[in-house]
Each structure stands twice: as structure tokens, then as C-alpha cells.
Amino acid sequence: MSMLQPDNVMKSLSDDTASIEKKKKRKKVLFWSVITVIAMTIIFGNYGAYQMVVIKRQKMSLENEIVQLKKDQAQLIKNRERIKNDLTYIEKVAREKYSMVKPGEHVYQVIPKDKETKK
């Protein structure tokens, strides 16, 4: 049988230690890679945190728009009812919006001077 030389034993131990260190390093790299992929998926995935924030902002914007549209609708309904029933309102709208006049009335328009002629 052959005896192991002290130099061979030391070399074998240092090779084993280096091999163990390399394995530990690979495990660390693999662990942090997996953690990074999971974190990126949680944050930026289809149902990730960032996407949820964007969706909540859109929801709030749409809810505000709905409230404004309901106010506009109520105003339009009010105007419709006034046009159906209020003769003075009908006359006001006809005069202001459609420049209508009663028979025998004269319309005078005031034309402001141009800013250029003032100088």
C-alpha cells in the first residue's frame, strides 16, 4: 500500500476547500438570482404592485369623471325642464343663443375699437 505524502494530503485538502467555496458561492448567486426574479415579478408582473397602483389611479380618475358627468346630466335635465315649462327662459335662450328678436324690436351692436387704432 502506498502512503500519502504530506504534500499530497495538503493539496487534496486545499482542493476540497476550494471546491466547497465554489459551491457555496454558486448557491449564493443562485439564491439571490431567484430572489431578484421573484421580487421583479411581484413588483412589475401583470398583477404586481406597480400595476395595482396604476389601476387604482385609473379607477379614481374614472370615478371623478363619473361624478362630473352626473352633475352635467343633472344640469341638462334641469335645462330641459325649464325649456319645456318656463317661457321667460325660452325667450332668454332664443335672444342670447340664437340672436332672435321680437317683431318691431331693433338690435344695436356695439363694436369695440381695435387695439391697434388706440395706439
C-alpha positions in Angstrom: 0.0 0.0 0.0 1.1 3.4 -0.7 1.3 6.1 1.9 0.0 9.5 1.3 2.7 12.1 1.2 2.1 15.2 3.4 2.3 17.4 0.4 -0.4 15.3 -1.4 -2.7 15.5 1.7 -2.4 19.3 1.9 -3.0 19.7 -1.8 -6.1 17.4 -1.6 -7.4 19.4 1.4 -6.9 22.7 -0.3 -8.7 21.4 -3.5 -11.6 20.2 -1.4 -11.8 23.6 0.4 -11.7 25.4 -2.9 -14.4 23.2 -4.3 -16.6 23.8 -1.2 -16.1 27.5 -1.5 -17.1 27.5 -5.2 -20.3 25.5 -4.3 -21.2 28.0 -1.6 -20.6 30.9 -4.0 -22.8 29.3 -6.7 -25.5 28.7 -4.1 -25.4 32.4 -3.0 -25.6 33.5 -6.6 -28.5 31.2 -7.4 -30.3 32.2 -4.2 -30.0 36.0 -5.0 -31.0 35.4 -8.6 -34.1 33.6 -7.6 -34.9 36.3 -5.0 -34.4 39.0 -7.7 -36.7 37.3 -10.2 -39.4 36.8 -7.5 -39.1 40.5 -6.5 -39.3 41.7 -10.1 -42.4 39.5 -10.7 -44.1 40.8 -7.6 -43.4 44.5 -8.4 -43.7 44.5 -12.2 -45.8 41.5 -13.1 -49.3 41.5 -14.6 -50.8 41.7 -11.1 -47.8 43.3 -9.4 -47.7 46.3 -7.1 -46.9 48.8 -9.8 -49.8 47.6 -11.9 -52.1 47.8 -8.9 -51.1 51.5 -8.3 -51.7 52.3 -11.9 -55.1 50.6 -11.9 -56.1 52.5 -8.7 -55.2 55.8 -10.2 -57.3 55.0 -13.3 -60.2 54.0 -11.1 -60.1 57.2 -9.1 -59.9 59.2 -12.4 -62.9 57.4 -13.8 -64.9 57.8 -10.6 -64.2 61.6 -10.7 -65.3 61.7 -14.3 -68.5 59.8 -13.5 -69.3 62.3 -10.7 -68.7 65.2 -13.2 -70.8 63.6 -15.9 -73.7 63.1 -13.4 -73.5 66.8 -12.5 -73.6 67.7 -16.1 -76.5 65.3 -16.7 -78.5 66.9 -13.8 -77.9 70.4 -15.2 -79.0 69.3 -18.7 -82.2 67.7 -17.3 -82.9 70.9 -15.3 -82.4 73.0 -18.5 -84.6 70.6 -20.5 -87.4 71.0 -17.9 -87.0 74.8 -17.9 -87.2 74.9 -21.7 -90.4 72.8 -21.6 -92.1 75.0 -19.0 -90.5 78.4 -18.5 -91.4 80.9 -21.2 -89.0 83.6 -19.9 -86.1 81.1 -20.0 -87.1 80.1 -23.6 -87.1 83.8 -24.6 -83.7 84.4 -22.9 -82.1 81.4 -24.7 -83.7 82.5 -28.0 -82.3 86.0 -27.6 -78.8 85.1 -26.3 -78.0 81.9 -28.2 -79.9 82.4 -31.5 -79.9 86.2 -31.7 -83.7 86.3 -32.1 -85.8 89.5 -31.7 -89.4 90.3 -31.2 -91.3 91.9 -34.1 -90.7 95.6 -34.0 -87.5 95.5 -32.0 -84.2 96.9 -33.2 -80.9 95.3 -32.4 -77.9 97.6 -31.8 -74.4 96.1 -31.7 -71.6 97.9 -30.0 -68.3 97.3 -31.8 -65.3 98.0 -29.7 -62.4 99.9 -31.2 -59.4 97.8 -32.3 -56.4 97.9 -30.0 -54.3 98.9 -33.0 -56.2 102.1 -33.6 -55.9 103.2 -29.9 -52.1 103.3 -30.3 
